[in-house]
Amino acid sequence: MCGPHGLQFEHPVELRLPHCEPSQWQNVSVPSESNNYDVGSNSVSVLIDHF
């Protein structure tokens, strides 16, 4: 969970989370309306403008 709830950023920020190798993921769900995400070898990141 990220917060505080309702926080707005003036510019998008990158939220990067460490994760295991993507080829080992069983289910990946990414919002279809946004292409602001990236899957690296050991992390996943998304650009966000609010919590």
Stockholm file with secondary structure:
# STOCKHOLM 1.0

chainA/1-51         MCGPHGLQFEHPVELRLPHCEPSQWQNVSVPSESNNYDVGSNSVSVLIDHF
#=GR chainA/1-51 SS CCSSTTCEEEEEEEEEEECSCGGGCSCCCCCTTCCCEEECSSEEEEEEEEC
#=GC SS_cons        CCSSTTCEEEEEEEEEEECSCGGGCSCCCCCTTCCCEEECSSEEEEEEEEC
//
